[in-house]
Amino acid sequence: MGNRRLPLTKTIVVTGASSGIGKACALQLDKLELRVFAGVRREIDGEALRREASARLTPILLDITDAASITSAVDIVTTAIGETGEAGLAGIINNAGIAVAGPLEFLPVSEIRKQLEVNVIGQIAVTQAFLPLLRRGQGRIINIGSLGGRIAMPFLGPYNAAKFAMEALTDALRMELRPWHIHVSIIEPGFIATPIWEKSNEAADTIFNNLPPQADHLYSTITPAVREAYSRVGRTGTPVEEVAKVILQALTATRPKTRYLVGRGARLGTGILQRLPDRLRDVLITWWLTKGAGLM
């Protein structure tokens, strides 16, 4: 495998494995004969995942915003590791997440709080709970970030805030866990063809339908084009399987990188957009999002 190694232990936990990146990652790791505990929120999602995997893969009900659910998941994995005689956990892939969209001026604070609770607090809660097993197995922590953790986009403010936060928390955790040789990496995809955009659009329908009339008056000329742009990239973005391959690299590299960019959009964003003056970048991003409607 060149400069790569298989984990010393064989058990991996993947959160948010019912669809998208998490599902692709769980299935790919399963094919490599690693034992995968795939976190899902509904039994029906676990059953569907099981049909596509080997008997090694074990779906577990895991709501990363619920302390009891996290404790139950840790107990299940701990028991399984004890039965196989493994030293500990080979890795955890923090993938579960949502995307809250809308104008910050009118977004309910409860929706912003929900975004941070899932995409930031939930990730840390899961990591804290599994760290004793990771320390015993010298496992790795792989956080799923985003290009949106480096460059903010209009009407995705809460999502960007959560991903920016994960960049900082990943850096801090990497330094704190260095004495135990626990590598911490963050994966930074650009726009990925994943159901999160469709789910976000559905959630946005509910949010927008409940916004006050002045919100429609102020933003109705731009939000349809922006929403269509996000929906389009959700359909035509980088396949989730490409992200899963990069996650595998972070999990098995002898010397893993601290950050992994995935997809042409991510490389373009960090290579060009991030280096531009703020106001010029603002203009280019807005033009890209609205050009389909001839607004700019």
Backbone bond lengths (Angstrom), bond angles and torsions (degrees), N, CA, C in turn:
res aa  C-N    CA-C-N  psi(-1)  N-CA   C-N-CA  omega(-1)  CA-C   N-CA-C  phi
1 M - - - 1.459 - - 1.528 112.01 -
2 G 1.326 117.01 18.11 1.460 119.73 177.80 1.507 110.99 66.62
3 N 1.330 115.66 -125.48 1.458 119.61 -178.78 1.529 111.25 -92.05
4 R 1.329 116.45 25.69 1.450 120.26 -178.90 1.520 110.11 -114.69
5 R 1.305 114.39 155.76 1.456 120.07 178.11 1.515 108.72 -136.13
6 L 1.331 116.31 148.31 1.452 118.91 171.08 1.519 108.01 -76.44
7 P 1.334 118.18 150.46 1.459 119.90 179.16 1.526 111.32 -56.47
8 L 1.332 115.98 146.14 1.455 120.12 178.98 1.520 110.59 -62.60
9 T 1.327 116.18 -36.33 1.450 120.92 172.53 1.520 107.49 -107.41
10 K 1.308 116.80 168.07 1.456 119.73 -167.63 1.519 115.06 -112.04
11 T 1.322 118.17 3.24 1.455 120.43 -173.32 1.523 111.37 -103.99
12 I 1.333 115.75 129.97 1.460 123.25 -178.41 1.535 108.43 -126.17
13 V 1.320 116.71 140.86 1.455 121.80 173.01 1.522 108.48 -110.10
14 V 1.327 116.31 130.40 1.459 122.01 177.63 1.524 108.13 -122.81
15 T 1.327 117.64 123.51 1.466 120.12 177.02 1.529 109.49 -92.96
16 G 1.323 115.50 156.60 1.460 120.21 178.65 1.510 112.46 61.85
17 A 1.344 116.84 47.20 1.467 121.23 -172.11 1.525 113.86 -97.54
18 S 1.318 117.42 10.48 1.458 118.73 -177.82 1.527 112.66 -76.04
19 S 1.332 117.27 -21.49 1.470 120.50 -178.85 1.521 109.65 -161.04
20 G 1.313 115.71 175.72 1.457 121.75 172.03 1.519 115.02 59.43
21 I 1.330 115.55 -139.84 1.460 122.00 -175.65 1.520 111.30 -59.95
22 G 1.333 117.28 -44.34 1.449 120.63 -177.92 1.518 112.75 -60.77
23 K 1.312 116.46 -43.41 1.463 120.42 179.21 1.518 110.84 -65.21
24 A 1.336 117.05 -47.27 1.467 120.94 -179.91 1.522 110.74 -59.93
25 C 1.314 116.40 -40.55 1.462 121.24 -179.67 1.524 110.80 -66.82
26 A 1.323 117.31 -45.60 1.460 121.15 -179.66 1.521 111.07 -60.21
27 L 1.324 117.00 -43.53 1.461 120.61 -178.28 1.529 111.50 -69.06
28 Q 1.337 116.51 -38.24 1.458 119.01 179.71 1.533 111.60 -67.46
29 L 1.322 117.02 -40.92 1.458 120.60 177.92 1.528 110.53 -66.75
30 D 1.318 116.38 -35.96 1.462 120.70 177.92 1.530 110.54 -62.79
31 K 1.325 116.92 -39.47 1.464 120.50 179.37 1.530 112.04 -64.91
32 L 1.336 116.18 -24.33 1.463 120.30 177.68 1.523 111.89 -86.49
33 E 1.328 115.12 9.29 1.464 123.05 176.52 1.529 113.04 68.58
34 L 1.323 115.83 25.77 1.452 119.88 170.00 1.530 108.39 -87.24
35 R 1.316 116.30 151.14 1.454 120.04 179.14 1.516 108.45 -87.54
36 V 1.318 116.32 117.40 1.460 121.91 -173.43 1.520 110.55 -111.53
37 F 1.323 115.25 128.96 1.460 121.49 168.63 1.519 106.35 -103.78
38 A 1.318 115.29 111.65 1.459 121.59 -171.98 1.527 110.07 -102.37
39 G 1.321 116.16 113.38 1.454 120.90 -178.88 1.518 112.03 -76.18
40 V 1.327 116.40 125.62 1.464 122.98 176.09 1.525 107.73 -133.56
41 R 1.321 116.44 161.50 1.466 119.37 -178.61 1.518 112.34 -99.37
42 R 1.353 117.22 -16.17 1.461 120.01 -178.69 1.522 110.13 -130.51
43 E 1.304 116.40 142.67 1.456 120.73 179.79 1.518 111.60 -59.81
44 I 1.324 117.35 -36.91 1.461 120.87 -179.20 1.527 111.14 -61.69
45 D 1.344 116.79 -34.64 1.467 120.32 177.59 1.525 110.70 -69.90
46 G 1.319 115.93 -37.54 1.456 119.84 177.37 1.517 112.04 -65.19
47 E 1.327 116.39 -39.81 1.462 120.41 178.76 1.526 110.97 -65.15
48 A 1.320 116.42 -40.97 1.463 120.24 178.51 1.521 110.99 -63.92
49 L 1.329 116.77 -40.93 1.466 121.22 179.65 1.518 110.39 -66.38
50 R 1.298 116.94 -40.03 1.459 121.25 -178.80 1.535 111.91 -61.82
51 R 1.334 115.29 -33.84 1.469 119.16 -179.51 1.526 112.58 -67.29
52 E 1.331 116.75 -22.57 1.465 120.63 -178.95 1.522 112.80 -97.34
53 A 1.323 117.26 -3.30 1.458 120.65 -173.66 1.520 111.04 -120.60
54 S 1.337 114.14 177.28 1.463 119.82 175.85 1.527 109.57 -82.94
55 A 1.307 115.57 176.76 1.469 120.45 179.28 1.521 111.82 -68.22
56 R 1.346 117.67 -14.61 1.466 120.18 179.74 1.518 111.91 -68.26
57 L 1.326 116.50 -34.38 1.467 120.37 -175.83 1.524 110.51 -73.15
58 T 1.315 115.37 131.54 1.467 120.88 -179.00 1.524 110.23 -122.28
59 P 1.335 118.24 109.80 1.466 119.35 173.29 1.526 109.90 -70.18
60 I 1.319 116.75 139.70 1.468 121.27 175.27 1.529 108.08 -130.79
61 L 1.323 115.81 139.85 1.448 119.85 176.62 1.521 108.46 -72.08
62 L 1.324 116.28 121.45 1.460 120.44 -175.47 1.522 110.37 -146.30
63 D 1.315 114.66 109.48 1.459 122.00 172.37 1.526 106.33 -103.46
64 I 1.314 116.83 109.38 1.465 119.95 -171.62 1.524 113.02 -71.86
65 T 1.334 117.43 -4.37 1.465 120.24 175.67 1.524 111.73 -99.41
66 D 1.321 117.08 3.01 1.463 121.62 -176.46 1.527 109.98 -119.00
67 A 1.322 116.47 115.84 1.467 121.37 -175.11 1.523 111.84 -60.13
68 A 1.325 117.33 -41.14 1.464 120.27 -179.14 1.514 110.89 -64.96
69 S 1.322 117.23 -38.61 1.456 121.77 178.71 1.528 110.85 -64.57
70 I 1.320 116.92 -40.96 1.464 121.18 178.69 1.529 110.16 -64.97
71 T 1.328 116.51 -44.71 1.469 120.77 179.58 1.517 111.02 -60.68
72 S 1.317 116.58 -42.28 1.468 120.80 178.77 1.521 110.90 -62.30
73 A 1.340 117.26 -42.10 1.463 121.09 179.55 1.525 111.03 -63.64
74 V 1.322 117.01 -42.47 1.467 121.02 178.57 1.534 110.16 -62.06
75 D 1.319 116.67 -41.70 1.467 120.27 179.41 1.523 111.26 -61.50
76 I 1.332 116.59 -42.60 1.467 120.87 -179.90 1.525 110.75 -62.56
77 V 1.330 116.12 -46.67 1.463 120.48 -178.25 1.529 110.50 -67.71
78 T 1.320 117.43 -40.71 1.468 121.36 179.37 1.519 111.04 -60.44
79 T 1.319 116.63 -43.63 1.465 121.15 178.77 1.520 110.70 -62.94
80 A 1.329 116.35 -43.69 1.463 120.64 -178.97 1.528 111.15 -63.95
81 I 1.323 117.11 -41.85 1.464 120.83 179.24 1.528 110.22 -64.29
82 G 1.324 115.97 -40.76 1.457 119.59 178.65 1.518 112.58 -62.89
83 E 1.325 116.40 -36.68 1.460 120.63 -179.29 1.526 112.17 -68.50
84 T 1.338 117.08 -30.59 1.462 120.33 -177.65 1.525 111.81 -92.39
85 G 1.326 117.33 -10.27 1.459 120.52 179.73 1.515 114.21 79.02
86 E 1.338 117.17 14.35 1.467 119.73 178.52 1.529 110.23 -70.97
87 A 1.321 115.10 156.46 1.462 120.05 -179.36 1.521 111.28 -71.13
88 G 1.313 116.42 -36.37 1.460 120.08 -176.91 1.515 109.66 179.65
89 L 1.309 115.24 -150.48 1.462 122.09 -175.19 1.524 110.61 -98.26
90 A 1.343 116.40 135.07 1.462 120.93 -179.05 1.526 112.70 -79.54
91 G 1.311 116.62 -26.49 1.453 117.91 -179.54 1.506 112.57 179.04
92 I 1.324 114.84 157.31 1.459 121.04 171.32 1.518 108.06 -128.76
93 I 1.311 115.90 135.00 1.454 121.85 -179.72 1.519 107.47 -113.10
94 N 1.325 115.70 106.29 1.468 122.17 -177.59 1.519 109.50 -84.40
95 N 1.327 115.09 93.31 1.454 120.14 -174.24 1.529 114.00 -113.14
96 A 1.324 118.08 -25.79 1.466 120.60 -174.11 1.522 111.15 -55.32
97 G 1.318 116.33 138.32 1.455 118.44 179.68 1.524 112.02 -176.53
98 I 1.324 114.61 165.87 1.455 122.60 176.87 1.519 108.06 -132.27
99 A 1.333 116.52 170.77 1.463 121.03 175.87 1.521 108.77 -132.19
100 V 1.320 116.22 116.32 1.461 122.30 177.62 1.528 108.02 -97.66
101 A 1.330 115.90 126.63 1.460 120.35 -175.29 1.526 110.72 -123.36
102 G 1.319 115.39 148.82 1.457 121.09 177.23 1.510 111.07 148.11
103 P 1.335 117.39 167.51 1.477 120.16 178.76 1.521 110.53 -70.21
104 L 1.317 116.84 128.45 1.466 121.16 -177.63 1.528 112.11 -57.96
105 E 1.307 116.39 -29.15 1.469 119.93 -178.98 1.525 111.94 -59.24
106 F 1.329 116.59 -32.45 1.457 119.40 -172.85 1.527 114.50 -121.57
107 L 1.320 118.06 -3.27 1.459 119.24 179.97 1.536 110.11 -63.05
108 P 1.332 118.02 132.03 1.467 119.39 175.80 1.533 110.21 -59.64
109 V 1.306 116.11 137.28 1.459 120.47 179.66 1.522 110.24 -58.98
110 S 1.327 117.23 -31.07 1.464 120.51 178.99 1.527 111.39 -62.29
111 E 1.324 117.56 -34.29 1.471 120.88 178.27 1.528 110.89 -72.02
112 I 1.320 116.64 -39.08 1.465 120.10 177.29 1.526 109.78 -64.97
113 R 1.330 115.47 -42.30 1.466 119.89 178.18 1.541 110.73 -62.08
114 K 1.318 116.81 -40.68 1.467 121.38 178.63 1.520 110.45 -61.30
115 Q 1.342 116.62 -42.57 1.464 120.75 178.93 1.521 111.32 -58.37
116 L 1.313 116.94 -46.75 1.461 120.94 -178.79 1.527 111.52 -71.74
117 E 1.297 117.13 -34.09 1.462 121.06 179.58 1.523 110.89 -63.28
118 V 1.325 116.39 -42.03 1.470 120.28 -179.05 1.524 111.09 -78.11
119 N 1.322 116.96 -52.25 1.462 120.71 -168.74 1.523 114.94 -85.43
120 V 1.322 117.72 -9.85 1.466 120.09 179.12 1.531 110.34 -124.57
121 I 1.322 116.69 -64.92 1.466 120.36 -175.97 1.523 110.84 -61.67
122 G 1.318 116.88 -43.32 1.461 120.40 179.82 1.518 112.71 -61.10
123 Q 1.339 117.11 -38.78 1.462 120.56 179.64 1.539 110.94 -64.19
124 I 1.323 115.18 -43.12 1.463 119.34 179.98 1.526 110.93 -68.59
125 A 1.322 116.64 -39.45 1.467 120.35 -179.89 1.526 110.92 -60.75
126 V 1.321 116.28 -43.73 1.465 120.52 178.97 1.528 110.55 -66.04
127 T 1.321 116.48 -43.80 1.467 120.51 -179.90 1.523 110.94 -61.29
128 Q 1.337 116.45 -46.25 1.468 119.64 178.27 1.523 111.14 -56.90
129 A 1.329 116.41 -43.42 1.458 120.96 -174.80 1.527 112.36 -67.29
130 F 1.333 116.57 -34.07 1.462 119.89 -176.52 1.531 113.26 -95.03
131 L 1.324 117.64 -5.49 1.469 119.45 -175.74 1.531 114.41 -59.70
132 P 1.324 120.73 -38.93 1.469 118.13 176.71 1.529 113.00 -57.19
133 L 1.325 117.25 -39.75 1.465 120.79 177.87 1.522 110.99 -70.67
134 L 1.335 116.85 -37.19 1.463 120.47 178.31 1.528 110.79 -66.35
135 R 1.323 116.59 -39.10 1.461 120.07 179.33 1.528 110.49 -64.90
136 R 1.313 117.33 -42.70 1.459 120.84 179.00 1.526 112.03 -63.49
137 G 1.318 117.24 -35.31 1.457 120.40 -177.99 1.510 114.03 -98.06
138 Q 1.338 117.86 4.08 1.468 122.74 -173.03 1.527 109.30 48.06
139 G 1.326 113.74 47.17 1.456 120.01 -178.24 1.518 112.64 -79.42
140 R 1.317 115.29 -177.77 1.464 121.38 -176.75 1.518 110.76 -122.35
141 I 1.317 114.58 150.76 1.460 121.44 176.13 1.519 107.54 -111.22
142 I 1.319 115.55 124.45 1.460 120.53 -179.57 1.521 107.72 -123.60
143 N 1.313 115.90 112.53 1.461 121.42 179.29 1.523 109.99 -97.02
144 I 1.317 115.57 137.79 1.461 119.61 177.43 1.525 108.27 -92.20
145 G 1.311 115.11 106.03 1.455 120.90 177.42 1.516 110.10 -95.87
146 S 1.319 116.45 -139.89 1.459 121.22 -177.36 1.523 109.10 -174.16
147 L 1.331 114.99 157.61 1.459 118.84 167.31 1.526 108.80 -56.98
148 G 1.344 115.51 -29.48 1.457 121.06 177.16 1.511 113.44 -66.75
149 G 1.327 118.18 -5.05 1.449 122.00 172.93 1.511 112.05 -90.36
150 R 1.323 115.94 -2.59 1.470 121.34 176.43 1.521 112.02 -118.41
151 I 1.340 116.47 -33.65 1.461 121.93 -177.42 1.527 108.44 -128.80
152 A 1.322 117.47 122.09 1.460 121.59 179.76 1.524 110.64 -81.26
153 M 1.335 114.59 152.11 1.459 121.31 -179.97 1.523 108.63 -126.58
154 P 1.335 117.62 149.10 1.468 119.30 179.08 1.520 111.73 -65.57
155 F 1.322 115.35 142.19 1.465 124.37 177.62 1.527 113.03 69.19
156 L 1.335 117.11 10.32 1.459 121.76 171.82 1.533 110.18 -125.02
157 G 1.323 115.82 26.13 1.458 120.52 -174.53 1.522 114.82 -53.53
158 P 1.339 119.68 -48.51 1.463 119.50 -179.89 1.531 112.88 -62.63
159 Y 1.319 116.07 -40.22 1.468 120.35 178.67 1.524 110.23 -64.03
160 N 1.336 116.36 -45.74 1.463 120.20 177.66 1.521 111.44 -61.10
161 A 1.323 117.49 -42.32 1.458 120.98 179.79 1.524 110.70 -59.20
162 A 1.335 116.45 -41.34 1.458 120.73 179.87 1.524 110.93 -66.01
163 K 1.323 116.93 -41.93 1.464 119.97 -178.71 1.528 111.46 -72.39
164 F 1.330 118.07 -35.65 1.459 120.25 172.97 1.523 109.66 -60.44
165 A 1.324 116.27 -41.87 1.463 120.68 179.77 1.521 111.05 -61.99
166 M 1.325 117.52 -39.77 1.461 120.45 -179.21 1.514 111.69 -67.24
167 E 1.309 117.92 -29.79 1.463 120.42 174.47 1.532 109.61 -60.84
168 A 1.319 116.95 -48.74 1.459 121.25 -178.53 1.522 111.53 -66.05
169 L 1.327 116.50 -44.11 1.458 119.92 -178.45 1.525 111.45 -66.47
170 T 1.318 116.66 -34.63 1.467 120.15 176.34 1.527 110.66 -63.78
171 D 1.326 116.06 -44.32 1.466 119.95 179.21 1.527 111.02 -62.34
172 A 1.322 116.51 -45.78 1.463 120.06 -178.68 1.527 110.84 -64.04
173 L 1.319 116.33 -43.55 1.459 120.78 -178.40 1.528 110.84 -65.10
174 R 1.328 115.70 -38.40 1.471 119.66 179.70 1.518 111.07 -60.11
175 M 1.322 116.86 -42.74 1.464 120.33 179.42 1.521 111.75 -71.22
176 E 1.315 117.46 -39.60 1.460 121.01 -178.21 1.527 112.15 -66.56
177 L 1.341 117.13 -34.43 1.468 120.67 -175.20 1.527 113.27 -94.89
178 R 1.312 116.04 1.85 1.462 119.39 -179.24 1.537 113.49 -57.28
179 P 1.335 120.71 -38.48 1.474 119.87 -179.57 1.528 113.75 -58.79
180 W 1.340 116.69 -23.87 1.469 119.93 -179.26 1.533 112.31 -101.98
181 H 1.330 116.23 9.51 1.465 121.60 177.26 1.527 111.85 58.54
182 I 1.314 115.54 36.25 1.460 120.97 174.75 1.523 107.69 -96.15
183 H 1.314 116.43 108.37 1.461 120.64 -179.54 1.534 110.21 -74.61
184 V 1.321 115.69 139.92 1.463 121.85 177.59 1.529 107.84 -126.73
185 S 1.308 116.58 120.01 1.462 121.51 -179.60 1.520 109.94 -125.03
186 I 1.322 115.91 156.63 1.456 120.56 174.38 1.526 108.93 -124.79
187 I 1.325 115.60 133.94 1.467 122.46 178.42 1.522 107.20 -95.52
188 E 1.339 116.62 130.64 1.463 120.90 -175.47 1.531 110.81 -120.57
189 P 1.333 116.82 82.12 1.465 118.96 178.12 1.521 111.19 -75.30
190 G 1.331 114.80 154.12 1.458 120.03 167.62 1.519 107.36 -81.99
191 F 1.331 117.25 -141.84 1.460 118.80 177.42 1.525 109.37 -76.13
192 I 1.320 115.55 124.77 1.450 122.86 -176.10 1.526 109.53 -115.12
193 A 1.312 116.16 141.91 1.469 121.15 176.62 1.523 108.26 -75.48
194 T 1.322 115.79 89.13 1.456 121.75 -175.15 1.523 110.16 -139.49
195 P 1.325 118.13 151.28 1.467 121.27 -179.10 1.526 114.37 -62.10
196 I 1.338 118.81 -11.92 1.469 118.84 -178.61 1.520 111.37 -59.26
197 W 1.342 117.61 -32.03 1.459 119.87 -179.32 1.519 110.77 -72.50
198 E 1.338 116.44 -39.39 1.465 119.95 176.73 1.531 110.43 -65.50
199 K 1.331 116.13 -43.68 1.467 119.95 178.32 1.518 110.57 -63.66
200 S 1.332 115.94 -40.02 1.458 119.87 178.61 1.523 111.09 -63.15
201 N 1.328 116.25 -39.71 1.459 121.06 179.72 1.519 110.89 -64.54
202 E 1.335 115.95 -40.14 1.460 120.14 178.65 1.532 110.35 -65.44
203 A 1.346 115.75 -43.13 1.461 119.57 178.17 1.524 110.41 -65.14
204 A 1.349 115.98 -36.71 1.465 120.14 179.81 1.524 110.93 -64.66
205 D 1.338 117.07 -33.87 1.468 119.99 177.29 1.521 110.03 -56.97
206 T 1.326 115.48 -46.57 1.460 120.08 179.92 1.527 110.97 -63.98
207 I 1.336 115.97 -44.21 1.462 119.93 -179.09 1.520 110.80 -63.19
208 F 1.338 116.54 -48.59 1.460 120.08 -176.73 1.522 111.54 -65.64
209 N 1.335 117.11 -34.58 1.463 119.97 179.69 1.520 112.46 -67.46
210 N 1.329 116.27 -19.30 1.459 120.53 -178.69 1.524 113.50 -106.67
211 L 1.323 116.44 4.82 1.461 119.17 177.78 1.529 110.08 -73.73
212 P 1.327 117.98 152.98 1.465 120.21 178.50 1.525 111.43 -66.29
213 P 1.334 117.87 157.78 1.473 121.42 -177.44 1.522 113.57 -54.14
214 Q 1.334 117.66 -35.19 1.469 119.03 -177.85 1.530 111.96 -65.48
215 A 1.319 116.89 -25.21 1.467 119.61 177.64 1.518 110.17 -65.95
216 D 1.315 116.02 -43.61 1.468 119.54 178.37 1.525 110.42 -65.90
217 H 1.309 116.00 -38.68 1.464 120.17 179.60 1.529 111.31 -63.69
218 L 1.314 117.21 -40.39 1.457 121.28 -174.69 1.526 113.25 -81.67
219 Y 1.330 116.83 -33.92 1.465 119.37 -170.34 1.531 114.79 -116.37
220 S 1.311 118.49 0.15 1.463 120.26 -173.42 1.521 113.51 -66.07
221 T 1.333 118.35 -20.69 1.467 119.69 -179.65 1.525 113.18 -79.22
222 I 1.326 116.84 -14.89 1.462 118.79 -175.95 1.528 113.46 -119.68
223 T 1.328 118.09 -33.07 1.469 119.13 -173.84 1.529 114.57 -62.51
224 P 1.341 120.81 -37.04 1.476 117.91 178.85 1.522 113.03 -60.83
225 A 1.335 117.40 -42.20 1.454 120.72 179.71 1.518 111.20 -66.81
226 V 1.331 116.80 -40.40 1.460 120.50 -179.66 1.523 110.38 -65.79
227 R 1.320 116.56 -44.15 1.461 119.83 179.73 1.517 111.34 -63.52
228 E 1.315 116.57 -38.55 1.462 119.58 177.45 1.519 111.13 -66.17
229 A 1.330 116.89 -38.41 1.469 120.25 178.56 1.516 110.66 -62.23
230 Y 1.346 117.16 -45.44 1.463 120.24 179.44 1.529 110.72 -65.47
231 S 1.307 116.56 -38.32 1.461 119.97 178.29 1.524 111.07 -64.91
232 R 1.339 115.97 -38.69 1.466 121.07 -179.13 1.521 111.29 -64.84
233 V 1.317 117.01 -45.67 1.463 118.66 -179.00 1.526 111.00 -69.64
234 G 1.341 115.89 -24.95 1.453 119.36 175.13 1.519 112.32 -68.41
235 R 1.332 115.52 -26.26 1.470 119.76 178.54 1.523 112.23 -88.91
236 T 1.312 117.61 -27.27 1.469 120.46 -170.54 1.529 113.29 -117.83
237 G 1.321 117.21 8.33 1.454 120.08 -177.10 1.517 113.45 -74.14
238 T 1.320 116.06 -173.87 1.462 122.89 179.58 1.529 109.89 -62.36
239 P 1.333 118.17 135.11 1.475 120.28 179.38 1.521 111.58 -61.14
240 V 1.327 116.14 146.84 1.461 120.91 -178.55 1.526 111.45 -63.43
241 E 1.326 116.72 -26.58 1.461 119.81 179.85 1.528 111.89 -62.90
242 E 1.342 116.99 -30.17 1.458 120.45 177.39 1.531 111.05 -67.62
243 V 1.324 115.97 -36.67 1.460 119.76 177.22 1.525 109.71 -67.67
244 A 1.333 116.16 -40.77 1.470 120.28 179.67 1.522 111.19 -60.32
245 K 1.334 117.19 -37.24 1.465 120.40 178.56 1.527 111.31 -63.61
246 V 1.326 115.92 -39.52 1.462 120.01 179.98 1.526 110.64 -70.17
247 I 1.318 116.94 -37.61 1.460 120.56 175.67 1.523 109.89 -59.62
248 L 1.319 116.64 -40.71 1.463 121.17 177.96 1.531 110.39 -61.38
249 Q 1.330 117.42 -40.10 1.462 120.91 177.20 1.528 110.48 -60.48
250 A 1.331 115.90 -45.12 1.467 119.82 -179.62 1.524 111.32 -64.36
251 L 1.312 115.96 -30.05 1.461 120.70 -177.79 1.523 112.43 -79.44
252 T 1.331 116.80 -29.39 1.465 119.67 -171.06 1.517 115.07 -114.99
253 A 1.327 119.03 -10.64 1.467 120.43 -178.84 1.523 110.59 -62.86
254 T 1.326 115.72 139.79 1.465 119.48 176.31 1.523 111.14 -60.06
255 R 1.312 116.01 -40.37 1.468 121.68 176.77 1.529 107.81 -127.70
256 P 1.317 117.56 86.62 1.469 119.67 -175.07 1.524 112.20 -67.94
257 K 1.323 115.32 149.68 1.450 120.78 174.98 1.529 109.44 -72.68
258 T 1.315 115.27 159.89 1.464 118.85 175.69 1.524 110.53 -80.19
259 R 1.337 116.87 -28.14 1.460 122.68 -179.72 1.526 110.08 -137.63
260 Y 1.326 114.91 140.80 1.461 120.89 177.67 1.533 108.67 -128.19
261 L 1.318 116.44 116.82 1.465 120.67 173.42 1.522 109.21 -83.13
262 V 1.333 115.94 142.45 1.466 120.31 179.85 1.519 109.25 -132.62
263 G 1.329 116.06 125.81 1.458 120.40 175.19 1.507 113.41 94.98
264 R 1.326 114.91 152.53 1.459 121.11 -177.78 1.524 111.62 -62.32
265 G 1.340 116.89 -37.80 1.453 120.47 -179.34 1.514 112.38 -62.10
266 A 1.335 116.42 -38.00 1.461 120.18 179.90 1.518 110.60 -67.34
267 R 1.326 116.32 -42.22 1.469 119.63 -179.78 1.525 110.82 -67.92
268 L 1.333 116.26 -37.88 1.461 120.00 177.39 1.524 110.56 -65.12
269 G 1.332 115.23 -43.03 1.458 119.53 -177.72 1.510 112.67 -63.25
270 T 1.340 117.00 -46.47 1.462 119.81 -178.12 1.524 111.58 -78.25
271 G 1.332 117.01 -29.53 1.457 119.96 -176.99 1.513 113.44 -79.97
272 I 1.337 116.37 -28.23 1.469 119.14 -175.59 1.531 111.33 -123.92
273 L 1.331 116.73 -62.07 1.462 120.10 -172.18 1.523 112.82 -58.91
274 Q 1.324 116.39 -43.05 1.462 119.43 -176.54 1.526 112.53 -64.72
275 R 1.316 116.48 -21.98 1.463 119.94 -177.24 1.530 113.00 -91.84
276 L 1.317 116.53 -7.33 1.457 119.81 -178.32 1.523 111.17 -78.80
277 P 1.339 117.27 156.90 1.465 119.98 171.17 1.526 109.60 -57.93
278 D 1.312 116.39 146.52 1.463 120.94 -173.22 1.525 113.22 -52.73
279 R 1.319 117.13 -49.88 1.466 119.36 -174.14 1.516 112.17 -68.79
280 L 1.327 117.18 -33.66 1.462 119.26 176.15 1.525 109.99 -67.48
281 R 1.319 116.29 -40.54 1.472 119.53 177.19 1.530 110.38 -62.93
282 D 1.334 116.95 -40.28 1.462 120.57 178.06 1.528 110.83 -57.17
283 V 1.325 115.96 -45.22 1.463 120.85 -178.19 1.528 110.50 -64.27
284 L 1.328 117.09 -45.43 1.456 120.28 -177.79 1.523 112.22 -65.22
285 I 1.318 116.75 -41.03 1.464 119.78 179.47 1.530 110.33 -65.57
286 T 1.318 116.69 -45.08 1.461 120.30 179.80 1.516 111.11 -63.47
287 W 1.325 116.68 -40.85 1.472 120.46 177.51 1.526 110.71 -61.54
288 W 1.322 116.99 -44.48 1.463 120.71 -179.20 1.528 111.40 -62.11
289 L 1.329 116.67 -40.56 1.462 120.78 -176.95 1.521 113.22 -73.20
290 T 1.323 116.70 -27.03 1.473 119.27 -172.47 1.508 114.64 -111.76
291 K 1.336 117.65 -4.10 1.474 119.54 -173.98 1.519 112.06 -61.65
292 G 1.343 117.26 -29.37 1.458 120.45 -179.10 1.517 112.65 -62.35
293 A 1.327 116.07 -28.19 1.470 119.58 -179.98 1.523 111.84 -98.26
294 G 1.337 116.87 5.14 1.449 121.39 179.61 1.519 113.76 64.53
295 L 1.334 115.16 32.61 1.461 119.05 -176.12 1.513 112.96 -87.89
296 M 1.326 116.84 -19.24 1.461 118.16 -177.85 1.522 110.26 -120.84
